[in-house]
Amino acid sequence: MKSVLMFILENCPYCRKALKYMEEIMEETPRYKEIPVRIVDEKLNPELAEEYDYYYVPTFYVDDEKVHEGVAEKEDVRRVFEKAEEE
């Protein structure tokens, strides 16, 4: 199981929607709750955000591989979890 790193901005409506999708997907597929997820607000942690190559939020990384960047639909978020579950 791989870890998920998500970059957000507090006031971003797309980030809030992606976070809501994450909650829904974890309820639908309880085993996804075991995947370590770190959510980083880029304004609060600019030094960490600078280490990664992205422009839009929300952005998801699975073990340092960018999996999705920008507006995320529910299926995009589901693919992040599926990727984290891969061996």
N, C-alpha and C positions, 0 to 999 in steps of 0.2 A: 504494500500500500504506500502510495506516494503522498506528499503533503501538497496542499494548495495554498498559494499566496495570492491574495486579492488586493489590488490597489483601488481605493475609492477617494472621493471627496465628500465631506459631510453633507453639503447642500446639493449634491448631484441627484436629480430625480431618477436618472438611469441606474445609479448605484443603489438607491433605495429599492427600486424595482428588482434588481438582480439579487439583493439580499433577501427580499420577500420570496423570490423564486427558490433561493437556496433553502429557506425554511420549509417551503412546500415540498421540495424534492426530498429533503431529509425525512419528512413525515411520511411521504409515499414509499420511500426506500430506506428503512431504518438503519441498514448496515452502513449507509453513507455518513451517519453520525460518527462513525469510528475514524473517518478520514480527518487528519489534522488540518485545520483551516486557520490561517493567519490573515486577519483583515487589517490593512494598513491604510490610514488616512495620509495621503501624500503631503498634506500641509503640516501635519503634526510630526511627520518623519521624513523630511525632505532629503536627508542624507541617504537613507535607504532607497527612496524612490529614484534618486540619481544613479544608483547602481544598476538599474534596469532600463531596458530600451522599450519605451512605450510613450504614446502621446495622449491617448484617450482613456477615460475611466468609464466604467469599471474595466479593469484588466486582470486577467487570471493567468497565473503561472502554475504549472505542475512540475515540481522538482526543477525549477529554474528554466523550464521551457514554456514560452508564451503560448497559451492555448486559445485565448480569446481576448480581443481588445475592442472596446467601444460598446455601444448599445447592445444589450444581451437579451435575447428572448429566452423563454423557459428551457427550450431544447438546447440552446447554447450552454446554459448553466449545467444542464444534465450531462452534456458531453464532457464538461470539465470534471465532474465526478467520475464518469466512466473512465476517463483517461487516468485519473488518480488511482483507480482500482486496478488498472492493468499491471501485469508483472513485468 
